Amino acid sequence: MEESWAELSALSVGYGRLLLVLLILGLTVPAAFTALGIRRITGPIATLTSAAERMAAGDLRQEIAPPEDVELQKLALAFNRMSVQLQSLYAGLEQRVADRTRELATLGAIADLSSRSPDLDETVSAALDETLRAMGMDAGVVYCPARDGKTLQRVAYRGMSDGSEDRGELHMLMASRSTPESPQVWHADEGDAPPWGVDAEWQTAVRVSLWARGEVLGIMLLGARRRRDLAPEECSLLEAIGHQVGVVVENARLYERAEESAVEAERNRLARELHDSVTQTLFSANLIAGVLPLLWEQDPEDGRARLAELHALTRGALAEMRALLLELRPVALAETPLPNLLGQLADAVSGRARMPVHLDVEEIDVPATVRVALYRVAQEALNNVVKHSGAGAVWMTLQALSGGDDRREGADLRVMDDGRGFDPAAVSGDHLGLRIMQERAEAVGAALRVTSAPDEGTLVRVVWRNAKEDGLISTSDEDKGATR
């Protein structure tokens, strides 16, 4: 019995151990399979999450290997497609930004040209250079209407021979188009003859309308020695360039018209000056010369007086002509010594108004701008004397202002008459050219004072110094009266 019990005990221990092993295997094997299954599911998800985080950080070049699970495989393939699409979209966006930046830079450069120079040839040539650079073309030419309005003239060209200048009449097709149109492209390998004159070596040609305010002002032809296909964005850029260059042409044309108007206005002004001064003086001189022989026979003394008057008239007319010639040549006005200028003014006024002008001027050297300003002030002051003062005589003086060590540091100009005068407090600065004289004096750092009183004449005084000092003109007894 004892042996049987021992055998049974040993056998039960063996079974217990077997059951323990089976228990352990029953717990660990399912756990291992469960962990492996979880890893197979979460591993690709973690990989996908990590790739998405890197993509969100800016690294769009992400690709994950498709897992074995069908559903996760679909998710990975969708992620890879999204990554490729994002890379393509980003690259396209960068290209669009670069293209747009280039377009804006080109348009800005062309728009800036019109503010640099009003010269049509210069600005259009620079605009053509910018266009060729931006479009990558080899040659170009710009035509604008000639003055006759019937033909076109070449304004600028690049990469073409001089012989192309004779082709202006080939581009008269622009004359029939009053509204701008989209750029037109022609390719040599397509077999059609070009609708406008181009160089034989051009494989691609583009015609761009130059327009502003809805009006065609010219055409630009661009050429390439290879086939050059234009994208829609490039055609839009060319259309915008055509408008900008058209604005440049319009501004140059408006400037030319303004310049012509200014020349015409100046010509009319000089014609009025000739009529009001020289013509009337010569007419009076002609009348005196006609009766002088008879007067000389009847009364030699009267004849001598008339002869002196005739001499004064012709001298005044000559001075008036010299003054008008100076007006036509501003450089000569700035270079002529101030005493000579004032002497011509005195002779002109004396001859025209038959009013004695007593001149007392010193030789003085002042800058050209100061010389012109003092001349203009004296001119305006003398005109006021002739028109408004009713004076019998005028005194004009020019003195040098001396500094230390006998250095000449300025000029003192005075124009004084013995006319009716006026009350300065009752006259605004716009009357009698006072504001004009004041502005001319201030422009060169001079001080101007007008002193007058009813029935006591008028004194116009201008003082200019090299070194600006306070109190350039002080009220003195000589300023309080203007009658001599």
Backbone torsions as a table, in degrees:
resi	resn	phi	psi	omega
1	MET	NA	-40.2	-179.5
2	GLU	-66.1	-38.5	179.0
3	GLU	-67.4	-40.1	179.1
4	SER	-62.9	-40.2	-180.0
5	TRP	-67.7	-36.3	178.8
6	ALA	-66.9	-41.0	178.2
7	GLU	-64.8	-40.7	179.6
8	LEU	-66.2	-39.2	-179.9
9	SER	-64.9	-43.3	179.2
10	ALA	-64.3	-40.4	179.7
11	LEU	-65.1	-37.7	-179.2
12	SER	-69.3	-35.8	177.7
13	VAL	-63.7	-40.4	179.5
14	GLY	-64.6	-42.8	177.1
15	TYR	-63.8	-36.9	178.8
16	GLY	-63.2	-43.0	178.6
17	ARG	-63.3	-41.2	178.8
18	LEU	-61.9	-42.9	178.8
19	LEU	-62.9	-36.8	179.0
20	LEU	-64.2	-41.4	178.2
21	VAL	-63.7	-45.4	179.7
22	LEU	-61.1	-38.4	179.4
23	LEU	-63.8	-44.1	-179.9
24	ILE	-63.7	-43.9	178.3
25	LEU	-64.0	-35.5	179.5
26	GLY	-66.8	-27.2	178.4
27	LEU	-88.4	-41.1	-173.5
28	THR	-79.2	-38.5	-177.1
29	VAL	-64.3	-49.1	176.8
30	PRO	-61.1	-37.1	178.8
31	ALA	-63.4	-41.1	-179.7
32	ALA	-65.2	-46.0	178.4
33	PHE	-62.2	-37.4	178.6
34	THR	-65.1	-45.0	179.2
35	ALA	-63.1	-40.9	179.2
36	LEU	-63.5	-39.7	178.9
37	GLY	-65.3	-41.1	179.1
38	ILE	-64.1	-40.9	-179.8
39	ARG	-64.3	-38.7	179.8
40	ARG	-64.0	-26.4	-179.9
41	ILE	-89.0	-47.7	-174.1
42	THR	-80.0	-25.6	-179.0
43	GLY	-58.7	-54.9	177.7
44	PRO	-61.0	-33.5	178.8
45	ILE	-67.0	-40.6	178.0
46	ALA	-64.3	-40.9	177.8
47	THR	-61.8	-44.0	179.2
48	LEU	-63.3	-41.0	179.0
49	THR	-63.8	-44.0	179.5
50	SER	-63.0	-41.8	178.6
51	ALA	-65.1	-38.9	178.6
52	ALA	-65.3	-38.3	178.2
53	GLU	-65.0	-41.9	177.6
54	ARG	-65.3	-36.1	177.4
55	MET	-66.5	-40.9	178.1
56	ALA	-64.6	-27.4	178.5
57	ALA	-78.6	-5.8	176.2
58	GLY	117.0	-8.9	178.9
59	ASP	-91.1	96.4	-174.4
60	LEU	-81.9	-11.4	-178.0
61	ARG	-85.0	75.0	-178.5
62	GLN	-120.6	135.4	176.5
63	GLU	-147.5	131.7	-180.0
64	ILE	-116.0	148.8	180.0
65	ALA	-74.7	134.2	179.6
66	PRO	-64.9	128.5	177.7
67	PRO	-74.1	174.6	-178.8
68	GLU	-75.7	-31.2	-179.3
69	ASP	-63.9	134.5	-174.7
70	VAL	-64.9	-45.7	-178.2
71	GLU	-65.4	-46.4	178.8
72	LEU	-66.5	-30.8	177.3
73	GLN	-63.4	-41.8	176.5
74	LYS	-61.5	-41.4	179.9
75	LEU	-64.1	-40.9	-179.8
76	ALA	-67.1	-42.6	178.7
77	LEU	-63.2	-38.8	177.4
78	ALA	-64.4	-39.6	178.1
79	PHE	-64.4	-42.6	179.8
80	ASN	-63.7	-39.4	177.4
81	ARG	-64.6	-40.3	178.1
82	MET	-63.0	-39.5	179.1
83	SER	-63.2	-43.4	179.5
84	VAL	-63.8	-42.9	-180.0
85	GLN	-64.5	-41.7	178.4
86	LEU	-63.1	-40.6	177.6
87	GLN	-62.1	-41.8	179.7
88	SER	-66.1	-43.7	179.1
89	LEU	-64.4	-41.1	-179.6
90	TYR	-65.4	-43.1	177.9
91	ALA	-63.0	-42.2	177.8
92	GLY	-64.8	-38.2	178.0
93	LEU	-64.9	-42.4	177.1
94	GLU	-61.1	-40.4	179.2
95	GLN	-66.5	-40.3	178.9
96	ARG	-65.2	-39.8	177.1
97	VAL	-64.1	-42.2	178.9
98	ALA	-64.0	-42.5	179.3
99	ASP	-64.5	-43.3	-179.2
100	ARG	-65.7	-38.8	176.9
101	THR	-62.5	-42.4	177.9
102	ARG	-63.1	-42.7	179.0
103	GLU	-62.3	-46.7	-179.4
104	LEU	-64.6	-38.5	178.5
105	ALA	-64.1	-40.9	179.5
106	THR	-65.8	-47.8	-179.6
107	LEU	-64.4	-39.2	178.1
108	GLY	-65.0	-40.4	179.3
109	ALA	-64.9	-40.4	179.7
110	ILE	-69.3	-41.1	179.3
111	ALA	-64.3	-32.0	-179.7
112	ASP	-71.9	-20.4	-176.9
113	LEU	-65.0	-36.7	-176.0
114	SER	-66.4	-22.7	179.4
115	SER	-89.2	-9.7	-178.5
116	ARG	-85.4	-44.7	-174.8
117	SER	-148.7	138.2	177.0
118	PRO	-83.0	-3.5	-177.8
119	ASP	-72.6	123.5	-174.5
120	LEU	-64.8	-47.8	-177.4
121	ASP	-61.1	-42.7	-177.7
122	GLU	-65.9	-47.6	-176.7
123	THR	-70.1	-40.5	-179.7
124	VAL	-68.4	-38.1	177.2
125	SER	-61.5	-44.0	178.1
126	ALA	-64.8	-38.6	178.3
127	ALA	-65.5	-38.1	177.5
128	LEU	-64.5	-40.8	177.1
129	ASP	-60.2	-44.6	179.2
130	GLU	-62.3	-40.4	-178.7
131	THR	-66.6	-45.4	179.1
132	LEU	-62.0	-39.5	179.0
133	ARG	-66.0	-43.8	-177.0
134	ALA	-69.4	-34.8	-174.9
135	MET	-94.7	-8.8	-179.4
136	GLY	67.9	33.0	178.9
137	MET	-95.0	161.8	-174.3
138	ASP	-95.6	-28.3	-174.6
139	ALA	-150.7	162.8	179.4
140	GLY	-168.3	160.3	178.8
141	VAL	-150.4	145.5	179.7
142	VAL	-121.7	130.0	177.0
143	TYR	-117.6	140.2	175.0
144	CYS	-132.3	156.6	179.8
145	PRO	-61.3	139.6	175.4
146	ALA	-75.3	174.7	-177.6
147	ARG	-62.7	-28.9	-179.5
148	ASP	-73.3	-11.6	177.7
149	GLY	73.0	5.2	-177.0
150	LYS	-114.4	-24.6	-178.9
151	THR	-123.3	167.5	178.5
152	LEU	-108.4	144.8	176.2
153	GLN	-119.7	145.1	179.4
154	ARG	-77.4	126.0	-178.3
155	VAL	-97.4	-39.1	-178.5
156	ALA	-154.0	151.0	175.4
157	TYR	-153.5	154.0	177.7
158	ARG	-142.8	139.8	176.1
159	GLY	67.7	24.1	-178.7
160	MET	-132.0	158.4	178.3
161	SER	-79.8	159.2	179.2
162	ASP	-63.9	-24.0	-178.6
163	GLY	-63.9	-19.6	-179.3
164	SER	-68.8	-11.9	-178.2
165	GLU	-65.0	-24.7	-177.9
166	ASP	-81.0	6.3	-176.4
167	ARG	-95.9	11.1	-176.2
168	GLY	-55.2	-37.7	-177.3
169	GLU	-69.9	-17.9	-179.6
170	LEU	-72.3	-15.3	-175.0
171	HIS	-105.0	19.4	-179.6
172	MET	-67.8	-5.1	176.6
173	LEU	-59.7	-23.3	178.4
174	MET	-64.7	-30.5	-174.7
175	ALA	-63.5	-25.2	-178.3
176	SER	-88.6	1.0	-178.3
177	ARG	-115.5	110.6	-177.4
178	SER	-94.9	-8.3	-179.8
179	THR	-124.1	148.5	-179.4
180	PRO	-68.0	153.1	178.6
181	GLU	-133.6	167.6	-179.5
182	SER	-69.2	155.1	178.2
183	PRO	-58.3	139.9	178.3
184	GLN	-109.3	136.3	-175.4
185	VAL	-116.1	137.4	177.2
186	TRP	-129.5	138.1	178.4
187	HIS	-119.7	134.2	-176.5
188	ALA	-67.7	-32.0	-175.4
189	ASP	-79.4	-0.3	177.4
190	GLU	-87.4	-5.5	171.3
191	GLY	89.2	-20.7	-178.6
192	ASP	-77.6	145.1	175.5
193	ALA	-70.6	142.5	-179.2
194	PRO	-65.7	139.1	-179.5
195	PRO	-75.0	-1.5	177.1
196	TRP	-146.2	163.1	-177.5
197	GLY	-69.9	123.5	176.2
198	VAL	-132.5	163.6	176.0
199	ASP	-67.4	147.4	-177.0
200	ALA	-64.4	-27.0	-176.8
201	GLU	-83.3	-6.1	179.5
202	TRP	-74.0	130.0	173.6
203	GLN	-96.5	-23.2	176.0
204	THR	-137.2	135.9	177.4
205	ALA	-133.2	143.0	-179.9
206	VAL	-130.2	132.4	175.9
207	ARG	-109.9	127.6	-177.3
208	VAL	-121.6	130.3	176.2
209	SER	-79.4	134.3	173.8
210	LEU	-99.0	119.4	-171.9
211	TRP	-143.4	157.0	175.2
212	ALA	-156.6	139.3	-178.8
213	ARG	55.4	35.4	176.8
214	GLY	75.5	8.2	-178.0
215	GLU	-117.2	133.6	177.5
216	VAL	-76.2	123.8	-176.8
217	LEU	-111.5	-0.9	179.7
218	GLY	166.3	-178.0	177.4
219	ILE	-136.4	151.4	175.9
220	MET	-121.8	125.3	175.7
221	LEU	-106.3	127.3	177.5
222	LEU	-115.7	140.1	-178.4
223	GLY	-133.0	150.1	175.5
224	ALA	-131.5	142.9	-178.8
225	ARG	-85.0	8.0	175.0
226	ARG	-137.3	163.3	177.5
227	ARG	-65.8	132.0	-175.8
228	ARG	-133.5	105.1	177.3
229	ASP	-86.9	133.2	-177.7
230	LEU	-101.4	130.7	174.8
231	ALA	-75.4	159.0	178.4
232	PRO	-55.7	-36.2	178.8
233	GLU	-64.6	-35.7	179.1
234	GLU	-70.0	-35.9	175.7
235	CYS	-64.8	-38.9	176.8
236	SER	-64.6	-39.4	177.9
237	LEU	-63.7	-43.4	178.9
238	LEU	-62.6	-37.4	177.9
239	GLU	-64.6	-41.3	177.2
240	ALA	-67.0	-38.8	176.9
241	ILE	-62.5	-41.1	177.7
242	GLY	-58.2	-37.9	178.0
243	HIS	-69.5	-42.8	-179.2
244	GLN	-64.3	-44.7	178.5
245	VAL	-65.6	-35.8	175.5
246	GLY	-60.6	-38.2	176.8
247	VAL	-64.9	-39.5	177.2
248	VAL	-60.9	-45.1	179.0
249	VAL	-63.6	-41.8	180.0
250	GLU	-63.6	-43.7	179.2
251	ASN	-62.9	-42.7	178.5
252	ALA	-63.3	-38.8	179.3
253	ARG	-67.6	-40.7	177.7
254	LEU	-65.4	-39.5	177.8
255	TYR	-63.0	-41.4	179.3
256	GLU	-63.2	-41.2	178.5
257	ARG	-65.0	-41.9	179.1
258	ALA	-63.4	-39.0	178.7
259	GLU	-64.9	-41.5	178.2
260	GLU	-64.9	-38.9	177.8
261	SER	-64.5	-40.5	178.6
262	ALA	-64.1	-40.9	178.1
263	VAL	-63.9	-41.9	179.1
264	GLU	-65.2	-40.9	178.1
265	ALA	-63.8	-41.2	178.5
266	GLU	-66.2	-38.1	177.7
267	ARG	-63.6	-41.8	178.1
268	ASN	-65.5	-38.0	178.9
269	ARG	-63.5	-43.7	179.0
270	LEU	-65.3	-35.1	177.2
271	ALA	-64.0	-40.6	177.6
272	ARG	-65.5	-40.4	178.3
273	GLU	-61.7	-42.2	177.9
274	LEU	-61.9	-41.5	-178.7
275	HIS	-69.5	-42.5	-175.4
276	ASP	-75.2	-26.8	-174.8
277	SER	-113.1	-72.9	-172.0
278	VAL	-64.2	-45.1	-176.3
279	THR	-62.7	-45.5	180.0
280	GLN	-67.1	-37.4	178.2
281	THR	-64.5	-44.4	179.2
282	LEU	-66.1	-35.0	177.4
283	PHE	-63.1	-44.3	177.6
284	SER	-64.2	-41.9	178.5
285	ALA	-62.8	-37.7	179.6
286	ASN	-65.2	-40.2	178.5
287	LEU	-63.4	-44.4	-179.7
288	ILE	-64.4	-42.8	179.8
289	ALA	-63.4	-30.9	-179.0
290	GLY	-70.3	-35.4	-177.2
291	VAL	-98.0	-6.4	-175.1
292	LEU	-60.6	-44.8	179.4
293	PRO	-58.2	-41.8	-179.7
294	LEU	-67.1	-42.6	178.3
295	LEU	-63.1	-37.7	-179.2
296	TRP	-64.2	-37.4	178.8
297	GLU	-70.8	-38.4	-177.1
298	GLN	-80.5	-41.7	-176.2
299	ASP	-148.4	97.4	-178.4
300	PRO	-58.1	-35.5	179.5
301	GLU	-63.4	-46.4	177.2
302	ASP	-63.1	-37.2	178.4
303	GLY	-63.3	-40.6	178.0
304	ARG	-64.2	-38.9	178.5
305	ALA	-64.0	-42.8	178.4
306	ARG	-66.6	-35.0	178.0
307	LEU	-65.6	-40.3	176.5
308	ALA	-64.0	-39.2	177.5
309	GLU	-65.3	-40.8	177.7
310	LEU	-62.1	-41.0	177.9
311	HIS	-62.7	-41.4	179.3
312	ALA	-64.9	-39.5	-180.0
313	LEU	-65.1	-46.5	-179.8
314	THR	-66.6	-35.5	176.6
315	ARG	-65.4	-39.9	177.4
316	GLY	-66.6	-40.4	178.2
317	ALA	-62.9	-40.9	177.5
318	LEU	-62.8	-40.3	178.3
319	ALA	-65.8	-39.5	177.6
320	GLU	-61.9	-42.3	179.4
321	MET	-64.9	-40.0	177.7
322	ARG	-64.6	-38.1	178.3
323	ALA	-65.0	-40.3	178.5
324	LEU	-66.5	-37.7	177.2
325	LEU	-64.2	-36.8	175.9
326	LEU	-64.3	-36.5	177.8
327	GLU	-62.9	-33.2	-179.9
328	LEU	-77.2	-20.0	-178.6
329	ARG	-127.1	84.3	-178.3
330	PRO	-57.4	-30.8	179.4
331	VAL	-63.9	-42.7	178.5
332	ALA	-64.0	-36.3	178.1
333	LEU	-62.0	-40.3	-178.8
334	ALA	-74.1	-22.7	-176.3
335	GLU	-94.2	-18.8	-177.9
336	THR	-73.4	134.8	178.4
337	PRO	-57.4	144.5	-176.6
338	LEU	-61.0	-41.8	177.3
339	PRO	-58.1	-37.7	177.6
340	ASN	-65.3	-41.3	178.8
341	LEU	-62.3	-45.9	-179.7
342	LEU	-66.1	-34.5	176.9
343	GLY	-64.4	-39.7	176.7
344	GLN	-65.0	-39.3	176.7
345	LEU	-62.4	-44.3	-179.0
346	ALA	-62.7	-44.2	179.2
347	ASP	-63.7	-40.6	-178.8
348	ALA	-65.0	-45.9	-179.4
349	VAL	-67.1	-40.7	180.0
350	SER	-62.6	-41.9	179.8
351	GLY	-73.7	-37.9	-176.6
352	ARG	-75.6	-45.9	-175.6
353	ALA	-95.9	-3.0	-177.1
354	ARG	51.9	44.2	-179.7
355	MET	-122.3	127.0	-180.0
356	PRO	-66.1	132.8	176.5
357	VAL	-118.1	110.5	-178.8
358	HIS	-86.4	119.0	-173.1
359	LEU	-111.0	130.6	176.8
360	ASP	-140.2	94.0	-174.5
361	VAL	-124.7	148.7	177.1
362	GLU	-105.1	152.0	172.6
363	GLU	-68.6	123.6	-175.6
364	ILE	-146.6	140.2	-178.8
365	ASP	-109.3	116.6	179.0
366	VAL	-129.4	160.4	177.3
367	PRO	-58.4	155.8	-175.9
368	ALA	-59.6	-40.4	-179.2
369	THR	-64.7	-38.5	178.3
370	VAL	-68.6	-40.3	179.4
371	ARG	-59.1	-46.3	-179.7
372	VAL	-66.2	-41.1	-179.1
373	ALA	-63.5	-45.0	178.8
374	LEU	-64.4	-38.4	177.6
375	TYR	-62.1	-43.8	-178.7
376	ARG	-66.5	-39.0	178.2
377	VAL	-63.9	-45.1	178.4
378	ALA	-62.8	-39.7	178.9
379	GLN	-61.8	-45.8	-179.9
380	GLU	-67.3	-39.5	179.5
381	ALA	-64.1	-42.0	178.5
382	LEU	-67.6	-37.9	176.6
383	ASN	-62.0	-40.0	177.8
384	ASN	-64.0	-38.7	178.4
385	VAL	-61.5	-46.3	-177.6
386	VAL	-66.5	-40.1	-173.6
387	LYS	-82.7	-35.2	-166.0
388	HIS	-121.7	-23.2	-165.8
389	SER	-84.3	-30.0	-172.4
390	GLY	64.1	28.3	-175.1
391	ALA	-76.8	159.5	175.4
392	GLY	-98.7	-17.9	-179.7
393	ALA	-158.8	160.2	179.5
394	VAL	-132.5	143.9	174.9
395	TRP	-121.3	127.3	179.5
396	MET	-127.4	124.6	-177.7
397	THR	-127.9	150.4	175.8
398	LEU	-138.1	120.6	-178.6
399	GLN	-126.4	146.9	175.5
400	ALA	-85.4	138.6	175.7
401	LEU	-93.8	126.3	-176.3
402	SER	-100.3	143.0	174.7
403	GLY	-104.9	-155.9	177.9
404	GLY	-68.0	153.2	-180.0
405	ASP	58.5	33.8	177.4
406	ASP	58.6	27.3	176.5
407	ARG	-83.3	140.8	178.3
408	ARG	-89.6	118.8	-172.7
409	GLU	-118.0	6.7	-179.3
410	GLY	-178.8	-171.3	-178.0
411	ALA	-140.1	146.5	179.2
412	ASP	-127.1	109.6	-178.4
413	LEU	-108.7	132.2	179.2
414	ARG	-134.2	137.0	174.0
415	VAL	-126.4	117.9	-173.9
416	MET	-131.4	140.5	178.4
417	ASP	-130.5	167.9	179.3
418	ASP	-109.9	34.8	-176.8
419	GLY	-82.8	-160.2	-173.0
420	ARG	-74.4	-20.7	179.5
421	GLY	69.4	-174.3	179.9
422	PHE	-164.1	169.9	178.4
423	ASP	-95.6	108.9	-177.8
424	PRO	-57.3	-31.1	-178.4
425	ALA	-69.3	-22.9	-177.8
426	ALA	-94.0	-0.7	-177.2
427	VAL	-117.2	129.6	178.3
428	SER	-75.8	164.0	-177.7
429	GLY	-67.7	-14.2	-179.5
430	ASP	-81.6	-14.6	-176.8
431	HIS	-86.7	154.4	172.9
432	LEU	59.5	22.6	178.7
433	GLY	67.2	18.6	-176.6
434	LEU	-63.5	-41.9	-178.9
435	ARG	-66.3	-38.6	178.8
436	ILE	-61.3	-46.7	179.0
437	MET	-63.3	-40.1	179.8
438	GLN	-62.8	-43.6	-179.3
439	GLU	-65.9	-40.3	179.3
440	ARG	-64.6	-40.1	179.0
441	ALA	-66.6	-46.0	-178.7
442	GLU	-64.4	-30.1	-177.9
443	ALA	-63.0	-26.1	179.9
444	VAL	-111.0	12.7	178.1
445	GLY	77.0	24.2	178.4
446	ALA	-98.6	164.8	178.4
447	ALA	-114.7	135.1	-178.9
448	LEU	-120.7	139.4	174.9
449	ARG	-137.9	134.0	175.6
450	VAL	-112.2	120.7	-179.5
451	THR	-117.2	128.4	-179.1
452	SER	-159.2	163.3	175.1
453	ALA	-156.3	151.5	179.9
454	PRO	-55.2	131.7	178.0
455	ASP	63.9	17.7	179.2
456	GLU	-125.1	14.1	177.8
457	GLY	75.7	-172.6	-175.7
458	THR	-139.6	141.9	174.6
459	LEU	-123.5	124.7	173.7
460	VAL	-110.2	121.7	-175.8
461	ARG	-128.2	133.1	177.7
462	VAL	-127.0	131.0	178.3
463	VAL	-124.4	129.0	177.0
464	TRP	-126.1	135.6	177.6
465	ARG	-128.9	152.1	175.4
466	ASN	-64.0	-46.5	179.2
467	ALA	-100.2	122.6	-179.6
468	LYS	-69.1	130.2	178.3
469	GLU	-132.2	153.9	176.1
470	ASP	-72.7	144.7	176.9
471	GLY	69.4	49.3	179.1
472	LEU	-59.8	-37.3	178.8
473	ILE	-124.4	124.3	177.5
474	SER	-108.7	147.9	178.5
475	THR	-68.9	124.1	-179.4
476	SER	-133.3	174.5	-177.9
477	ASP	-62.6	-34.4	-178.3
478	GLU	-71.8	-20.9	177.0
479	ASP	-79.7	-19.6	-173.0
480	LYS	-81.0	-16.3	175.7
481	GLY	-131.4	149.7	-177.0
482	ALA	-123.4	11.6	-177.0
483	THR	-99.6	132.4	175.9
484	ARG	-123.9	NA	NA
